[in-house]
């Protein structure tokens, strides 16, 4: 059995996917990947393919919906959109992230 | 649905991962084309696209593991709930 992925990394990917889909609306995995890479200035060098298990998981959890459609070039692709539940989860994840960074900033200041 | 069907259904059939394969193939094709446009040869572009993508089989495995876990959890929950109902009656 493979070791479980790092929870922080998984949480970060969740946040980035939800954020990007909220901003872009409807996107296929490849487009989403590009948007995440450019908006994070390539800070997160995750394997591009790791996006797909994440998209699958988030869809199963009801945070995203998916549908097949045609890409800009007319190729068959799977598109994703954020759901209302996804938007609520995004708000929670943002709050968690802000708490975490506030905590770290405090520790750094007092050290 | 019969119990045997439920147990067998925990493991989705191989062909039900065709959609995931299509998705991953689309991604790798798009990346390959982008790299060709940037000047790489077709074989270099494909190699680089695959390198950036990561291990395709690991991704499939991860999705399958998640499906199996979820189906197993649902089955265990139903068996437990069903057993409790029987005891209460």
N, CA and C atoms of all chains as a GROMACS GRO file, in nm:
protein
  600
    1UNK      N    1   0.086  -0.121   0.000
    1UNK     CA    2   0.000   0.000   0.000
    1UNK      C    3   0.088   0.124   0.000
    2UNK      N    4   0.055   0.218  -0.087
    2UNK     CA    5   0.133   0.342  -0.094
    2UNK      C    6   0.119   0.422   0.034
    3UNK      N    7   0.223   0.492   0.077
    3UNK     CA    8   0.207   0.578   0.196
    3UNK      C    9   0.109   0.691   0.164
    4UNK      N   10   0.034   0.735   0.265
    4UNK     CA   11  -0.066   0.840   0.242
    4UNK      C   12   0.004   0.970   0.208
    5UNK      N   13  -0.057   1.044   0.116
    5UNK     CA   14   0.001   1.173   0.075
    5UNK      C   15   0.003   1.265   0.196
    6UNK      N   16   0.098   1.355   0.194
    6UNK     CA   17   0.110   1.455   0.297
    6UNK      C   18  -0.021   1.535   0.307
    7UNK      N   19  -0.078   1.541   0.428
    7UNK     CA   20  -0.207   1.609   0.445
    7UNK      C   21  -0.202   1.756   0.408
    8UNK      N   22  -0.090   1.821   0.444
    8UNK     CA   23  -0.078   1.964   0.416
    8UNK      C   24  -0.078   1.986   0.265
    9UNK      N   25  -0.004   1.900   0.192
    9UNK     CA   26   0.004   1.913   0.047
    9UNK      C   27  -0.133   1.891  -0.016
   10UNK      N   28  -0.203   1.789   0.034
   10UNK     CA   29  -0.335   1.758  -0.019
   10UNK      C   30  -0.430   1.875   0.007
   11UNK      N   31  -0.423   1.932   0.128
   11UNK     CA   32  -0.507   2.046   0.164
   11UNK      C   33  -0.477   2.166   0.077
   12UNK      N   34  -0.348   2.187   0.049
   12UNK     CA   35  -0.308   2.300  -0.035
   12UNK      C   36  -0.362   2.284  -0.176
   13UNK      N   37  -0.353   2.163  -0.228
   13UNK     CA   38  -0.403   2.136  -0.363
   13UNK      C   39  -0.554   2.159  -0.368
   14UNK      N   40  -0.624   2.115  -0.263
   14UNK     CA   41  -0.770   2.136  -0.254
   14UNK      C   42  -0.800   2.285  -0.262
   15UNK      N   43  -0.729   2.364  -0.180
   15UNK     CA   44  -0.750   2.508  -0.177
   15UNK      C   45  -0.725   2.570  -0.314
   16UNK      N   46  -0.615   2.532  -0.378
   16UNK     CA   47  -0.581   2.589  -0.509
   16UNK      C   48  -0.683   2.553  -0.616
   17UNK      N   49  -0.728   2.428  -0.614
   17UNK     CA   50  -0.828   2.384  -0.714
   17UNK      C   51  -0.958   2.462  -0.694
   18UNK      N   52  -1.006   2.468  -0.571
   18UNK     CA   53  -1.133   2.538  -0.544
   18UNK      C   54  -1.123   2.687  -0.577
   19UNK      N   55  -1.013   2.749  -0.536
   19UNK     CA   56  -0.990   2.891  -0.562
   19UNK      C   57  -0.993   2.919  -0.713
   20UNK      N   58  -0.917   2.839  -0.787
   20UNK     CA   59  -0.903   2.861  -0.930
   20UNK      C   60  -1.036   2.839  -1.003
   21UNK      N   61  -1.109   2.735  -0.964
   21UNK     CA   62  -1.238   2.711  -1.029
   21UNK      C   63  -1.340   2.817  -0.995
   22UNK      N   64  -1.333   2.872  -0.874
   22UNK     CA   65  -1.425   2.979  -0.838
   22UNK      C   66  -1.396   3.101  -0.925
   23UNK      N   67  -1.266   3.123  -0.951
   23UNK     CA   68  -1.226   3.238  -1.031
   23UNK      C   69  -1.257   3.219  -1.180
   24UNK      N   70  -1.224   3.100  -1.234
   24UNK     CA   71  -1.236   3.076  -1.377
   24UNK      C   72  -1.372   3.026  -1.423
   25UNK      N   73  -1.449   2.969  -1.330
   25UNK     CA   74  -1.580   2.916  -1.368
   25UNK      C   75  -1.573   2.771  -1.410
   26UNK      N   76  -1.557   2.744  -1.538
   26UNK     CA   77  -1.559   2.608  -1.589
   26UNK      C   78  -1.426   2.581  -1.659
   27UNK      N   79  -1.361   2.471  -1.622
   27UNK     CA   80  -1.227   2.447  -1.671
   27UNK      C   81  -1.197   2.298  -1.680
   28UNK      N   82  -1.115   2.259  -1.779
   28UNK     CA   83  -1.072   2.119  -1.778
   28UNK      C   84  -0.941   2.108  -1.700
   29UNK      N   85  -0.903   1.988  -1.666
   29UNK     CA   86  -0.786   1.962  -1.581
   29UNK      C   87  -0.659   2.029  -1.632
   30UNK      N   88  -0.638   2.025  -1.761
   30UNK     CA   89  -0.516   2.082  -1.819
   30UNK      C   90  -0.512   2.233  -1.801
   31UNK      N   91  -0.624   2.297  -1.828
   31UNK     CA   92  -0.636   2.443  -1.811
   31UNK      C   93  -0.618   2.483  -1.665
   32UNK      N   94  -0.679   2.402  -1.578
   32UNK     CA   95  -0.671   2.426  -1.434
   32UNK      C   96  -0.526   2.418  -1.387
   33UNK      N   97  -0.456   2.318  -1.439
   33UNK     CA   98  -0.316   2.297  -1.405
   33UNK      C   99  -0.235   2.421  -1.442
   34UNK      N  100  -0.254   2.470  -1.563
   34UNK     CA  101  -0.182   2.588  -1.610
   34UNK      C  102  -0.212   2.710  -1.526
   35UNK      N  103  -0.339   2.728  -1.493
   35UNK     CA  104  -0.381   2.843  -1.412
   35UNK      C  105  -0.319   2.836  -1.273
   36UNK      N  106  -0.318   2.718  -1.212
   36UNK     CA  107  -0.260   2.701  -1.079
   36UNK      C  108  -0.110   2.729  -1.084
   37UNK      N  109  -0.043   2.677  -1.186
   37UNK     CA  110   0.102   2.698  -1.197
   37UNK      C  111   0.136   2.844  -1.214
   38UNK      N  112   0.060   2.914  -1.301
   38UNK     CA  113   0.095   3.054  -1.324
   38UNK      C  114   0.056   3.143  -1.207
   39UNK      N  115  -0.056   3.112  -1.139
   39UNK     CA  116  -0.096   3.196  -1.027
   39UNK      C  117  -0.013   3.170  -0.903
   40UNK      N  118   0.051   3.053  -0.893
   40UNK     CA  119   0.135   3.026  -0.776
   40UNK      C  120   0.282   3.050  -0.811
   41UNK      N  121   0.306   3.107  -0.930
   41UNK     CA  122   0.442   3.133  -0.978
   41UNK      C  123   0.528   3.008  -0.971
   42UNK      N  124   0.468   2.895  -1.006
   42UNK     CA  125   0.538   2.767  -1.005
   42UNK      C  126   0.600   2.731  -0.871
   43UNK      N  127   0.549   2.792  -0.763
   43UNK     CA  128   0.602   2.763  -0.631
   43UNK      C  129   0.580   2.617  -0.594
   44UNK      N  130   0.463   2.567  -0.635
   44UNK     CA  131   0.431   2.429  -0.601
   44UNK      C  132   0.462   2.339  -0.719
   45UNK      N  133   0.573   2.270  -0.709
   45UNK     CA  134   0.613   2.185  -0.820
   45UNK      C  135   0.557   2.045  -0.801
   46UNK      N  136   0.429   2.034  -0.791
   46UNK     CA  137   0.369   1.900  -0.779
   46UNK      C  138   0.365   1.836  -0.916
   47UNK      N  139   0.364   1.705  -0.919
   47UNK     CA  140   0.347   1.634  -1.045
   47UNK      C  141   0.213   1.677  -1.103
   48UNK      N  142   0.212   1.711  -1.229
   48UNK     CA  143   0.088   1.760  -1.292
   48UNK      C  144  -0.026   1.660  -1.278
   49UNK      N  145   0.010   1.533  -1.292
   49UNK     CA  146  -0.092   1.428  -1.288
   49UNK      C  147  -0.162   1.413  -1.154
   50UNK      N  148  -0.097   1.461  -1.046
   50UNK     CA  149  -0.156   1.445  -0.912
   50UNK      C  150  -0.285   1.527  -0.901
   51UNK      N  151  -0.305   1.614  -0.996
   51UNK     CA  152  -0.429   1.692  -1.000
   51UNK      C  153  -0.551   1.601  -1.018
   52UNK      N  154  -0.536   1.493  -1.094
   52UNK     CA  155  -0.652   1.408  -1.131
   52UNK      C  156  -0.710   1.328  -1.015
   53UNK      N  157  -0.626   1.263  -0.932
   53UNK     CA  158  -0.686   1.202  -0.813
   53UNK      C  159  -0.753   1.307  -0.724
   54UNK      N  160  -0.695   1.428  -0.718
   54UNK     CA  161  -0.755   1.535  -0.637
   54UNK      C  162  -0.890   1.575  -0.695
   55UNK      N  163  -0.899   1.593  -0.825
   55UNK     CA  164  -1.026   1.630  -0.890
   55UNK      C  165  -1.130   1.521  -0.870
   56UNK      N  166  -1.086   1.397  -0.879
   56UNK     CA  167  -1.176   1.283  -0.859
   56UNK      C  168  -1.232   1.285  -0.717
   57UNK      N  169  -1.142   1.304  -0.619
   57UNK     CA  170  -1.180   1.306  -0.478
   57UNK      C  171  -1.278   1.421  -0.450
   58UNK      N  172  -1.245   1.540  -0.497
   58UNK     CA  173  -1.329   1.658  -0.472
   58UNK      C  174  -1.468   1.644  -0.537
   59UNK      N  175  -1.471   1.576  -0.653
   59UNK     CA  176  -1.598   1.552  -0.721
   59UNK      C  177  -1.682   1.452  -0.640
   60UNK      N  178  -1.617   1.347  -0.591
   60UNK     CA  179  -1.688   1.247  -0.509
   60UNK      C  180  -1.742   1.310  -0.382
   61UNK      N  181  -1.670   1.409  -0.329
   61UNK     CA  182  -1.713   1.477  -0.206
   61UNK      C  183  -1.822   1.581  -0.232
   62UNK      N  184  -1.856   1.600  -0.360
   62UNK     CA  185  -1.962   1.695  -0.395
   62UNK      C  186  -1.918   1.840  -0.400
   63UNK      N  187  -1.786   1.864  -0.399
   63UNK     CA  188  -1.737   2.002  -0.401
   63UNK      C  189  -1.726   2.054  -0.544
   64UNK      N  190  -1.719   1.959  -0.638
   64UNK     CA  191  -1.711   1.994  -0.781
   64UNK      C  192  -1.812   1.909  -0.857
   65UNK      N  193  -1.853   1.960  -0.974
   65UNK     CA  194  -1.926   1.873  -1.067
   65UNK      C  195  -1.841   1.864  -1.194
   66UNK      N  196  -1.862   1.759  -1.270
   66UNK     CA  197  -1.786   1.743  -1.393
   66UNK      C  198  -1.879   1.707  -1.508
   67UNK      N  199  -1.837   1.743  -1.628
   67UNK     CA  200  -1.913   1.704  -1.748
   67UNK      C  201  -1.817   1.703  -1.866
   68UNK      N  202  -1.844   1.616  -1.959
   68UNK     CA  203  -1.759   1.608  -2.078
   68UNK      C  204  -1.805   1.714  -2.178
   69UNK      N  205  -1.707   1.774  -2.246
   69UNK     CA  206  -1.738   1.875  -2.346
   69UNK      C  207  -1.624   1.882  -2.446
   70UNK      N  208  -1.624   1.986  -2.528
   70UNK     CA  209  -1.517   2.003  -2.627
   70UNK      C  210  -1.424   2.115  -2.586
   71UNK      N  211  -1.294   2.090  -2.599
   71UNK     CA  212  -1.194   2.192  -2.566
   71UNK      C  213  -1.191   2.298  -2.677
   72UNK      N  214  -1.108   2.400  -2.656
   72UNK     CA  215  -1.092   2.508  -2.754
   72UNK      C  216  -1.053   2.454  -2.890
   73UNK      N  217  -0.977   2.342  -2.890
   73UNK     CA  218  -0.933   2.284  -3.016
   73UNK      C  219  -1.030   2.179  -3.069
   74UNK      N  220  -1.142   2.163  -3.000
   74UNK     CA  221  -1.242   2.067  -3.046
   74UNK      C  222  -1.216   1.924  -3.002
   75UNK      N  223  -1.132   1.908  -2.898
   75UNK     CA  224  -1.105   1.773  -2.845
   75UNK      C  225  -1.196   1.746  -2.726
   76UNK      N  226  -1.227   1.619  -2.705
   76UNK     CA  227  -1.313   1.579  -2.596
   76UNK      C  228  -1.236   1.593  -2.464
   77UNK      N  229  -1.294   1.669  -2.372
   77UNK     CA  230  -1.228   1.690  -2.243
   77UNK      C  231  -1.331   1.695  -2.130
   78UNK      N  232  -1.284   1.665  -2.008
   78UNK     CA  233  -1.373   1.667  -1.892
   78UNK      C  234  -1.359   1.802  -1.822
   79UNK      N  235  -1.470   1.872  -1.809
   79UNK     CA  236  -1.471   2.005  -1.748
   79UNK      C  237  -1.522   1.998  -1.606
   80UNK      N  238  -1.470   2.086  -1.521
   80UNK     CA  239  -1.510   2.091  -1.381
   80UNK      C  240  -1.564   2.229  -1.344
   81UNK      N  241  -1.660   2.228  -1.251
   81UNK     CA  242  -1.712   2.353  -1.195
   81UNK      C  243  -1.724   2.336  -1.045
   82UNK      N  244  -1.714   2.447  -0.971
   82UNK     CA  245  -1.730   2.440  -0.826
   82UNK      C  246  -1.879   2.440  -0.791
   83UNK      N  247  -1.916   2.366  -0.688
   83UNK     CA  248  -2.056   2.362  -0.643
   83UNK      C  249  -2.074   2.458  -0.525
   84UNK      N  250  -2.197   2.475  -0.479
   84UNK     CA  251  -2.221   2.561  -0.362
   84UNK      C  252  -2.150   2.504  -0.240
   85UNK      N  253  -2.153   2.372  -0.227
   85UNK     CA  254  -2.083   2.306  -0.117
   85UNK      C  255  -1.933   2.334  -0.128
   86UNK      N  256  -1.883   2.334  -0.250
   86UNK     CA  257  -1.743   2.364  -0.276
   86UNK      C  258  -1.707   2.506  -0.236
   87UNK      N  259  -1.798   2.599  -0.262
   87UNK     CA  260  -1.773   2.739  -0.226
   87UNK      C  261  -1.767   2.754  -0.073
   88UNK      N  262  -1.855   2.679  -0.004
   88UNK     CA  263  -1.855   2.685   0.144
   88UNK      C  264  -1.725   2.626   0.197
   89UNK      N  265  -1.685   2.514   0.138
   89UNK     CA  266  -1.560   2.449   0.182
   89UNK      C  267  -1.441   2.540   0.154
   90UNK      N  268  -1.446   2.613   0.043
   90UNK     CA  269  -1.339   2.707   0.008
   90UNK      C  270  -1.326   2.814   0.115
   91UNK      N  271  -1.438   2.868   0.160
   91UNK     CA  272  -1.437   2.969   0.267
   91UNK      C  273  -1.372   2.913   0.393
   92UNK      N  274  -1.405   2.786   0.425
   92UNK     CA  275  -1.346   2.722   0.543
   92UNK      C  276  -1.195   2.704   0.526
   93UNK      N  277  -1.154   2.657   0.408
   93UNK     CA  278  -1.012   2.632   0.383
   93UNK      C  279  -0.933   2.764   0.389
   94UNK      N  280  -0.991   2.870   0.335
   94UNK     CA  281  -0.924   3.001   0.337
   94UNK      C  282  -0.903   3.044   0.481
   95UNK      N  283  -1.006   3.027   0.564
   95UNK     CA  284  -0.998   3.065   0.705
   95UNK      C  285  -0.890   2.983   0.777
   96UNK      N  286  -0.885   2.853   0.750
   96UNK     CA  287  -0.782   2.766   0.810
   96UNK      C  288  -0.644   2.812   0.772
   97UNK      N  289  -0.629   2.840   0.643
   97UNK     CA  290  -0.499   2.881   0.591
   97UNK      C  291  -0.455   3.012   0.655
   98UNK      N  292  -0.549   3.107   0.668
   98UNK     CA  293  -0.517   3.235   0.730
   98UNK      C  294  -0.479   3.219   0.876
   99UNK      N  295  -0.549   3.129   0.947
   99UNK     CA  296  -0.516   3.103   1.088
   99UNK      C  297  -0.375   3.047   1.099
  100UNK      N  298  -0.343   2.953   1.008
  100UNK     CA  299  -0.213   2.889   1.010
  100UNK      C  300  -0.101   2.991   0.985
  101UNK      N  301  -0.119   3.074   0.884
  101UNK     CA  302  -0.013   3.170   0.852
  101UNK      C  303  -0.002   3.277   0.960
  102UNK      N  304  -0.115   3.312   1.024
  102UNK     CA  305  -0.111   3.409   1.134
  102UNK      C  306  -0.032   3.351   1.249
  103UNK      N  307  -0.058   3.225   1.278
  103UNK     CA  308   0.012   3.155   1.387
  103UNK      C  309   0.162   3.149   1.362
  104UNK      N  310   0.199   3.115   1.238
  104UNK     CA  311   0.341   3.106   1.204
  104UNK      C  312   0.406   3.243   1.215
  105UNK      N  313   0.338   3.346   1.166
  105UNK     CA  314   0.391   3.483   1.173
  105UNK      C  315   0.416   3.525   1.318
  106UNK      N  316   0.324   3.489   1.405
  106UNK     CA  317   0.337   3.521   1.548
  106UNK      C  318   0.460   3.454   1.607
  107UNK      N  319   0.477   3.326   1.574
  107UNK     CA  320   0.592   3.251   1.627
  107UNK      C  321   0.722   3.315   1.580
  108UNK      N  322   0.725   3.353   1.453
  108UNK     CA  323   0.847   3.413   1.395
  108UNK      C  324   0.878   3.547   1.462
  109UNK      N  325   0.772   3.623   1.490
  109UNK     CA  326   0.793   3.755   1.551
  109UNK      C  327   0.849   3.744   1.692
  110UNK      N  328   0.798   3.645   1.769
  110UNK     CA  329   0.838   3.635   1.909
  110UNK      C  330   0.968   3.557   1.929
  111UNK      N  331   1.022   3.499   1.821
  111UNK     CA  332   1.145   3.420   1.837
  111UNK      C  333   1.270   3.506   1.830
  112UNK      N  334  -3.010  -0.468  -0.390
  112UNK     CA  335  -2.893  -0.532  -0.454
  112UNK      C  336  -2.839  -0.639  -0.361
  113UNK      N  337  -2.815  -0.758  -0.414
  113UNK     CA  338  -2.765  -0.870  -0.332
  113UNK      C  339  -2.632  -0.838  -0.266
  114UNK      N  340  -2.607  -0.906  -0.154
  114UNK     CA  341  -2.483  -0.883  -0.079
  114UNK      C  342  -2.361  -0.916  -0.163
  115UNK      N  343  -2.369  -1.025  -0.240
  115UNK     CA  344  -2.256  -1.066  -0.323
  115UNK      C  345  -2.224  -0.957  -0.426
  116UNK      N  346  -2.331  -0.901  -0.486
  116UNK     CA  347  -2.312  -0.791  -0.582
  116UNK      C  348  -2.243  -0.673  -0.516
  117UNK      N  349  -2.284  -0.644  -0.391
  117UNK     CA  350  -2.225  -0.531  -0.319
  117UNK      C  351  -2.077  -0.555  -0.296
  118UNK      N  352  -2.045  -0.680  -0.254
  118UNK     CA  353  -1.904  -0.711  -0.225
  118UNK      C  354  -1.822  -0.702  -0.354
  119UNK      N  355  -1.872  -0.760  -0.462
  119UNK     CA  356  -1.801  -0.756  -0.589
  119UNK      C  357  -1.792  -0.613  -0.643
  120UNK      N  358  -1.894  -0.533  -0.613
  120UNK     CA  359  -1.899  -0.396  -0.660
  120UNK      C  360  -1.799  -0.303  -0.593
  121UNK      N  361  -1.738  -0.350  -0.485
  121UNK     CA  362  -1.636  -0.268  -0.417
  121UNK      C  363  -1.520  -0.239  -0.513
  122UNK      N  364  -1.493  -0.335  -0.597
  122UNK     CA  365  -1.387  -0.318  -0.695
  122UNK      C  366  -1.449  -0.289  -0.830
  123UNK      N  367  -1.432  -0.164  -0.876
  123UNK     CA  368  -1.490  -0.128  -1.005
  123UNK      C  369  -1.415  -0.199  -1.117
  124UNK      N  370  -1.489  -0.233  -1.221
  124UNK     CA  371  -1.428  -0.302  -1.335
  124UNK      C  372  -1.326  -0.213  -1.405
  125UNK      N  373  -1.225  -0.276  -1.461
  125UNK     CA  374  -1.117  -0.205  -1.530
  125UNK      C  375  -1.168  -0.104  -1.631
  126UNK      N  376  -1.269  -0.141  -1.709
  126UNK     CA  377  -1.315  -0.052  -1.817
  126UNK      C  378  -1.383   0.075  -1.764
  127UNK      N  379  -1.414   0.077  -1.634
  127UNK     CA  380  -1.474   0.197  -1.579
  127UNK      C  381  -1.371   0.304  -1.552
  128UNK      N  382  -1.244   0.271  -1.575
  128UNK     CA  383  -1.140   0.372  -1.561
  128UNK      C  384  -1.100   0.428  -1.698
  129UNK      N  385  -1.177   0.393  -1.801
  129UNK     CA  386  -1.149   0.444  -1.936
  129UNK      C  387  -1.159   0.596  -1.940
  130UNK      N  388  -1.257   0.651  -1.867
  130UNK     CA  389  -1.275   0.796  -1.864
  130UNK      C  390  -1.154   0.865  -1.805
  131UNK      N  391  -1.102   0.809  -1.697
  131UNK     CA  392  -0.983   0.867  -1.632
  131UNK      C  393  -0.865   0.862  -1.728
  132UNK      N  394  -0.852   0.751  -1.799
  132UNK     CA  395  -0.745   0.737  -1.897
  132UNK      C  396  -0.758   0.843  -2.006
  133UNK      N  397  -0.881   0.865  -2.053
  133UNK     CA  398  -0.906   0.967  -2.155
  133UNK      C  399  -0.863   1.104  -2.106
  134UNK      N  400  -0.898   1.133  -1.981
  134UNK     CA  401  -0.864   1.262  -1.922
  134UNK      C  402  -0.714   1.282  -1.916
  135UNK      N  403  -0.644   1.180  -1.869
  135UNK     CA  404  -0.500   1.190  -1.853
  135UNK      C  405  -0.432   1.200  -1.990
  136UNK      N  406  -0.487   1.124  -2.085
  136UNK     CA  407  -0.432   1.128  -2.221
  136UNK      C  408  -0.447   1.268  -2.281
  137UNK      N  409  -0.563   1.329  -2.260
  137UNK     CA  410  -0.588   1.465  -2.310
  137UNK      C  411  -0.482   1.560  -2.256
  138UNK      N  412  -0.457   1.551  -2.125
  138UNK     CA  413  -0.360   1.638  -2.060
  138UNK      C  414  -0.221   1.622  -2.121
  139UNK      N  415  -0.178   1.499  -2.134
  139UNK     CA  416  -0.044   1.471  -2.188
  139UNK      C  417  -0.034   1.516  -2.334
  140UNK      N  418  -0.139   1.495  -2.412
  140UNK     CA  419  -0.141   1.541  -2.552
  140UNK      C  420  -0.129   1.692  -2.561
  141UNK      N  421  -0.206   1.762  -2.477
  141UNK     CA  422  -0.204   1.908  -2.478
  141UNK      C  423  -0.065   1.961  -2.442
  142UNK      N  424  -0.006   1.901  -2.338
  142UNK     CA  425   0.127   1.945  -2.294
  142UNK      C  426   0.230   1.918  -2.403
  143UNK      N  427   0.218   1.802  -2.468
  143UNK     CA  428   0.309   1.764  -2.576
  143UNK      C  429   0.302   1.868  -2.689
  144UNK      N  430   0.180   1.902  -2.729
  144UNK     CA  431   0.161   2.002  -2.836
  144UNK      C  432   0.221   2.137  -2.798
  145UNK      N  433   0.201   2.176  -2.672
  145UNK     CA  434   0.253   2.304  -2.624
  145UNK      C  435   0.405   2.306  -2.633
  146UNK      N  436   0.466   2.195  -2.595
  146UNK     CA  437   0.613   2.186  -2.597
  146UNK      C  438   0.666   2.183  -2.740
  147UNK      N  439   0.592   2.120  -2.829
  147UNK     CA  440   0.631   2.118  -2.971
  147UNK      C  441   0.628   2.261  -3.023
  148UNK      N  442   0.524   2.335  -2.985
  148UNK     CA  443   0.512   2.476  -3.026
  148UNK      C  444   0.627   2.560  -2.971
  149UNK      N  445   0.683   2.515  -2.857
  149UNK     CA  446   0.797   2.587  -2.799
  149UNK      C  447   0.929   2.547  -2.862
  150UNK      N  448   0.924   2.451  -2.954
  150UNK     CA  449   1.045   2.416  -3.028
  150UNK      C  450   1.101   2.277  -3.007
  151UNK      N  451   1.043   2.199  -2.918
  151UNK     CA  452   1.094   2.063  -2.897
  151UNK      C  453   1.050   1.970  -3.010
  152UNK      N  454   1.126   1.866  -3.031
  152UNK     CA  455   1.086   1.764  -3.130
  152UNK      C  456   0.970   1.686  -3.068
  153UNK      N  457   0.898   1.612  -3.152
  153UNK     CA  458   0.782   1.539  -3.101
  153UNK      C  459   0.819   1.441  -2.991
  154UNK      N  460   0.931   1.369  -3.010
  154UNK     CA  461   0.967   1.269  -2.909
  154UNK      C  462   1.017   1.335  -2.780
  155UNK      N  463   1.089   1.446  -2.794
  155UNK     CA  464   1.136   1.520  -2.676
  155UNK      C  465   1.018   1.578  -2.599
  156UNK      N  466   0.924   1.631  -2.677
  156UNK     CA  467   0.806   1.693  -2.618
  156UNK      C  468   0.724   1.590  -2.540
  157UNK      N  469   0.706   1.474  -2.600
  157UNK     CA  470   0.628   1.368  -2.534
  157UNK      C  471   0.696   1.320  -2.407
  158UNK      N  472   0.828   1.304  -2.416
  158UNK     CA  473   0.904   1.258  -2.300
  158UNK      C  474   0.893   1.358  -2.185
  159UNK      N  475   0.906   1.487  -2.219
  159UNK     CA  476   0.897   1.593  -2.119
  159UNK      C  477   0.756   1.602  -2.061
  160UNK      N  478   0.656   1.588  -2.148
  160UNK     CA  479   0.516   1.594  -2.103
  160UNK      C  480   0.490   1.481  -2.003
  161UNK      N  481   0.540   1.363  -2.033
  161UNK     CA  482   0.521   1.248  -1.945
  161UNK      C  483   0.597   1.267  -1.814
  162UNK      N  484   0.716   1.324  -1.824
  162UNK     CA  485   0.796   1.349  -1.705
  162UNK      C  486   0.722   1.445  -1.611
  163UNK      N  487   0.669   1.552  -1.666
  163UNK     CA  488   0.597   1.651  -1.586
  163UNK      C  489   0.468   1.593  -1.528
  164UNK      N  490   0.408   1.503  -1.602
  164UNK     CA  491   0.281   1.446  -1.556
  164UNK      C  492   0.301   1.359  -1.434
  165UNK      N  493   0.407   1.283  -1.434
  165UNK     CA  494   0.432   1.190  -1.323
  165UNK      C  495   0.388   1.051  -1.361
  166UNK      N  496   0.388   0.961  -1.264
  166UNK     CA  497   0.355   0.822  -1.292
  166UNK      C  498   0.206   0.802  -1.312
  167UNK      N  499   0.170   0.774  -1.438
  167UNK     CA  500   0.029   0.754  -1.474
  167UNK      C  501  -0.033   0.642  -1.392
  168UNK      N  502   0.041   0.533  -1.376
  168UNK     CA  503  -0.014   0.418  -1.304
  168UNK      C  504  -0.038   0.451  -1.156
  169UNK      N  505   0.048   0.537  -1.097
  169UNK     CA  506   0.027   0.578  -0.958
  169UNK      C  507  -0.102   0.656  -0.944
  170UNK      N  508  -0.132   0.741  -1.042
  170UNK     CA  509  -0.254   0.823  -1.036
  170UNK      C  510  -0.376   0.732  -1.044
  171UNK      N  511  -0.370   0.635  -1.138
  171UNK     CA  512  -0.482   0.541  -1.152
  171UNK      C  513  -0.503   0.464  -1.023
  172UNK      N  514  -0.392   0.421  -0.964
  172UNK     CA  515  -0.397   0.343  -0.841
  172UNK      C  516  -0.458   0.426  -0.728
  173UNK      N  517  -0.420   0.554  -0.723
  173UNK     CA  518  -0.470   0.642  -0.618
  173UNK      C  519  -0.621   0.659  -0.630
  174UNK      N  520  -0.667   0.676  -0.752
  174UNK     CA  521  -0.811   0.692  -0.775
  174UNK      C  522  -0.883   0.562  -0.740
  175UNK      N  523  -0.825   0.450  -0.780
  175UNK     CA  524  -0.886   0.320  -0.752
  175UNK      C  525  -0.891   0.294  -0.601
  176UNK      N  526  -0.781   0.324  -0.532
  176UNK     CA  527  -0.776   0.305  -0.387
  176UNK      C  528  -0.885   0.387  -0.318
  177UNK      N  529  -0.902   0.512  -0.365
  177UNK     CA  530  -1.003   0.599  -0.307
  177UNK      C  531  -1.142   0.541  -0.330
  178UNK      N  532  -1.167   0.488  -0.450
  178UNK     CA  533  -1.297   0.428  -0.482
  178UNK      C  534  -1.321   0.306  -0.395
  179UNK      N  535  -1.220   0.219  -0.387
  179UNK     CA  536  -1.233   0.095  -0.309
  179UNK      C  537  -1.262   0.129  -0.162
  180UNK      N  538  -1.184   0.223  -0.106
  180UNK     CA  539  -1.205   0.265   0.034
  180UNK      C  540  -1.347   0.312   0.056
  181UNK      N  541  -1.392   0.397  -0.035
  181UNK     CA  542  -1.524   0.456  -0.018
  181UNK      C  543  -1.634   0.350  -0.028
  182UNK      N  544  -1.621   0.261  -0.127
  182UNK     CA  545  -1.721   0.155  -0.144
  182UNK      C  546  -1.722   0.059  -0.025
  183UNK      N  547  -1.602   0.030   0.025
  183UNK     CA  548  -1.587  -0.060   0.138
  183UNK      C  549  -1.650   0.002   0.263
  184UNK      N  550  -1.624   0.131   0.283
  184UNK     CA  551  -1.681   0.203   0.397
  184UNK      C  552  -1.833   0.198   0.392
  185UNK      N  553  -1.887   0.224   0.274
  185UNK     CA  554  -2.033   0.225   0.257
  185UNK      C  555  -2.090   0.086   0.286
  186UNK      N  556  -2.021  -0.016   0.238
  186UNK     CA  557  -2.066  -0.154   0.260
  186UNK      C  558  -2.062  -0.189   0.409
  187UNK      N  559  -1.953  -0.156   0.475
  187UNK     CA  560  -1.938  -0.184   0.618
  187UNK      C  561  -2.047  -0.111   0.697
  188UNK      N  562  -2.068   0.015   0.660
  188UNK     CA  563  -2.172   0.094   0.728
  188UNK      C  564  -2.309   0.028   0.713
  189UNK      N  565  -2.340  -0.013   0.590
  189UNK     CA  566  -2.470  -0.076   0.564
  189UNK      C  567  -2.485  -0.206   0.640
  190UNK      N  568  -2.378  -0.286   0.645
  190UNK     CA  569  -2.384  -0.415   0.715
  190UNK      C  570  -2.407  -0.391   0.864
  191UNK      N  571  -2.334  -0.291   0.918
  191UNK     CA  572  -2.346  -0.260   1.059
  191UNK      C  573  -2.486  -0.209   1.090
  192UNK      N  574  -2.534  -0.116   1.007
  192UNK     CA  575  -2.666  -0.057   1.026
  192UNK      C  576  -2.772  -0.164   1.012
  193UNK      N  577  -2.756  -0.251   0.912
  193UNK     CA  578  -2.850  -0.360   0.887
  193UNK      C  579  -2.857  -0.455   1.004
  194UNK      N  580  -2.739  -0.488   1.059
  194UNK     CA  581  -2.731  -0.579   1.173
  194UNK      C  582  -2.801  -0.519   1.294
  195UNK      N  583  -2.780  -0.387   1.314
  195UNK     CA  584  -2.842  -0.319   1.428
  195UNK      C  585  -2.994  -0.321   1.414
  196UNK      N  586  -3.043  -0.299   1.290
  196UNK     CA  587  -3.187  -0.300   1.265
  196UNK      C  588  -3.246  -0.436   1.302
  197UNK      N  589  -3.173  -0.542   1.264
  197UNK     CA  590  -3.221  -0.678   1.292
  197UNK      C  591  -3.230  -0.702   1.442
  198UNK      N  592  -3.128  -0.653   1.516
  198UNK     CA  593  -3.126  -0.672   1.661
  198UNK      C  594  -3.241  -0.598   1.727
  199UNK      N  595  -3.272  -0.478   1.675
  199UNK     CA  596  -3.378  -0.397   1.737
  199UNK      C  597  -3.516  -0.457   1.713
  200UNK      N  598  -3.532  -0.527   1.602
  200UNK     CA  599  -3.667  -0.580   1.568
  200UNK      C  600  -3.710  -0.694   1.656
   0.00000   0.00000   0.00000
